Amino acid sequence: MSEDVEPSRNISGGGDGGGSTTAFETDAGASTRAGTVVDRLGELYWQKTYGGQDAFECLVRTILSQNTSDAASQPAHDALMERYGANPDTAAREGETEPDLVEALADADRAQLAETISGAGLHNQKSARIIDIAERIRTEYGREADFDAFVRDEDAEEVRETLLELSGVGPKTADCVLLFAGGRDGVFPVDTHVHRIYRRLGIAPPDADHETVRAVLEEMVPEERCGFGHTASIQFGREYCTARKPACLDGPEACPLYDLCDRVGVDPANGEVVDPAETVES
């Protein structure tokens, strides 16, 4: 297993974001190419089981990450937690018995919250969305601990459907909460990197949407490997399989997955790179 440390600026929260390092035996006879890819990524990066994040904070973190980079969303998350997160000293001054992020954000002033998270982009939309969700969670579940219990203990499909009913929560956001807070095996969230990589590899159809890619991966990758498969794929997408200049353009030795990849939409001979969907004849 690689000694590489998972970056802290990652939707998973990095090494301090919950879960635990877990060594898996690489399956040399993996039954699917997707399983072989994820095993290779586990050798290249890290292997972890996830879970343990506070569910509501994880939901907020993922909303902040929408349509922006981790480099931008992480400082916004940190600023939000500094102003609204659990602070026993503040709680004591205000006469509360226990600080609660759901309560704090449900009662937050929208303009102040927007200013706090302004570095994440779309801050006016995201601040309104976070307050609306906090109000709904307070009404339907109560405090932060009650929502945690729902995410961790109830049926995964019921949790996912409930999360998808929240304004501004899409499949990737719901799946991240299930994975990083709920610790659910078999959940492989699909962001832009995962969507690009597994269509470019030829594992998912070139014109597959995010939900189709998710279904393919969750069927083909062993359940206990889906979590680190997601986070390691994102890192691989940043370092090697970028949207415009994938490493394979520099030759087979430049990419650790070259032998497993169909390079759909990539022509190393002339350096042309298009979205895999553009290779489908209309």
N, C-alpha and C positions, 0 to 999 in steps of 0.2 A: 504493500500500500504506500502511496506517495506520502511524503512528509510535508507537502505543500499545505499551508494554512489557508483556510477559507477566508476570503476577504471580508472585512467588517462592513464595507459598503456594499451590501448585498441584501436583497429582500429577506433573506434568511436571518439576517442579523449577525452573520459570521460566527466566530467561535463562541461569542457570548450570547448567542441568540436562541439558546435551548437545544435540546437534542444531545446526542453523544456520538463520539467517534466509534465506529464499528467496523471491524475487519471482516470482509467476506471472502470466501474462497472464489477465485476467478474460475468461471465455468468454461473450460477449454472447449467443451462440446455444447455450448449454448445453442438452444434449439432455434433461435431467431437471430437475424443480423442485428436487430435493435438491441437484443440482450448482449451480443458481443460488443457493440459500440459502447454501451453503458459500462460493461466490464473494463474496456480499454480506458474509458474516462476515469474510472475508479483507480486505475493504476497511475494515470497521469496527474490526477488531482487528489481528492479526498474521498473518504467513504464515511457517511454519517447516517444515523437514523434521526429523524426530526420530531418535533413536538416540544411542548413546554412553554412556548410563548403565551403571554396573556392574549386571549382571543380578540378582545376589542382593540387593544393596542396593535396587534397584528393586522387587523382590518384597517385601522387608520393608516398604518405604515404602508400598506399595499395601495390604498387610495392615493396617498401622496406620491407613490411611484408611478402612477398612471401617466402616460404620455411624457415622461421625462426620464432622465438618467438617475442611477443610484447616487452619483456624485452630487446631484442637485437635490434629490429627495431626502437623503440622509440628514443633512444639516437642518432641513425643515422639520423632520421628525424630531431631531434632538431639541430644537427650539420649542416645538409644541410640548414635548414632555417636560421641559424645564419650566414652562409657564403653567401647564395644566395638569401635569402628572402628579403621582403620589409624592407628597411632601409632608411628612409627619409634623414638622414644625408649623407649616402653614395650616394644616388641619387643626392643630391644637389651638392656634390663635383664633380660628373661625368657629371653634366649638364643635367640630366634627369628631366623631369617634374613630372614623377611618376614612382616609382620602379615597376618592373614587373617580376614575377618568371618565366614565360614562356620565356621571353627575356633572363634572366640571365642563365637559364639552356640550352637553345638552343645554346648559345654562350660559354658554359662552356668548360674548358679543361677536357677531359675525365679522364686523370690520376689524376688530382686534385680532381675531383668529386668522383672518385673511392676511393681515400684516405679519403675523407670526410665521406663517408658512409661505410667504411670498416667494422664497427661493425655489419652490417646487414647481412653479409655473401653474397657470390656470387656477391661481389661488382663490379667486372669488367663487368660482364654481366648486372647488374642492372644500372650501370652508362651509359653504351652504350645505353641501352634501354630507359632510361630517356631522354638522349640527343636526340635520334631519335624521340621520341614522342613529345618533346618540339619543335623540328624543324618542325614537321608535323603540330602541332597545330598552330604554328606561321604562317605557310604558308596558312593553310586552314581557320583559324578563326581570326588570329590577336593576340591581347593581352589577358591576363588572364581574364579580364572582359568579353570579347566576348565569350570565351569558357564557362565561368560561365553561361552566358545567354542561350547558346545552351543547356547545361545540364539541366537547370531549366525550360526552356520554351518550348522546342520542344517535340514532341511525344516520350513517354518513350521507345517504341520499336525501334524507329529510333535512339535514343541516344544509346541504348544498342548495336544495330548492328554496329553503328559507332565506339563505344569504342572497340568492339571485333575485329575490323579491325586493331587496333593498335598493333604493334609488342609486344608480351609478355603480352597482356591483355587478361585474360580468363574470364569466366562467373562470378566467385566470385569477381574479381576486378571491372568488369563493374557494377555489382549489388551494390557493396559498394559505388561507385560513385553516382549511382542513388539514393541510400538511404541517405547517409550522406551529400552529396552536393545537390542533387536534391530534397530531402525531399519527395520522391515518396512513397505513401502508396502501400501496396501489394507486396513489394519487400523483399524477405527473402534470403539474401546471404547464400550460403552453403560453409563453410570451413570444415576442418577435424573434428572439434568437432561436428558440426551440422550433418555432414554426418554419423558419428559414432552413435550419440545419437538416431536419429530418425529411424535408421535401428534396433538398439538394442531395442528400445521401441516396435518395431513391427508396427510402423506407416507407414514406407516406406518398400518396399521389401528388403530382406536381401542382395540381390546382386545389388541393385539400384546404378547407378552412381550418381555423384553430380547433374547433370541436372534433373534426375528423382526425386531425393529427393526435389529439389527446386520446381518442378511442383506440387508435392504432398502437400507440405507445403503451397504454395501460393494459392492452391485450398481450403485447409481445415482450414486455420487460417484467421480470419477476417483481412481485409486489414490494419486497423489502429493498429493492434497488431503485424504485421510482423517485424517491426523495432526492438522493444524491445524484441520480441521473438528471433531474431537473436543474439543480444548482450547478453541477459540473458542466452541463451542456451550455448554460449561460456563459460560464467562464471560457469554454472552448470557442463560443461564438465571438467573444470579445478578443481573444488572443489569436485565433487561427481562422475560423470560418466567418469572417466579417462580410457584411452585405456587398461591398463594392470591390474589395481586394482580398479574396480568400487566399490563404497560404499556398494552396495547390498551384496557383499561377507561377510559383517559383520552383515547381518540380515535386516529384513524389516524396523526396526526403524532407520537404518543408512541412508536411502535414502528417501528424501521427495517425490519422484515420484514412489516409489516402487509399489503402488497399481495400477498405470497406465501403468506399464512396463511389456512386455513379456520376457525381459531378453534374447533376441535372441543372442546366442553365449556365454552366461554366465551360468555356472553351479555352483551355490553357495554351493551345497553339497560337491563337491570335489575341489572347488576353481579354476576350469579351465575357461579360458577366451580366446575366439578366435574371429576374425573378423566375423561379421554376415554372410558375403558372404561365409564363410567356412562351414556354416550349410546347404547350398544348395546342394542337391544331383546332381552329374554330370550325 
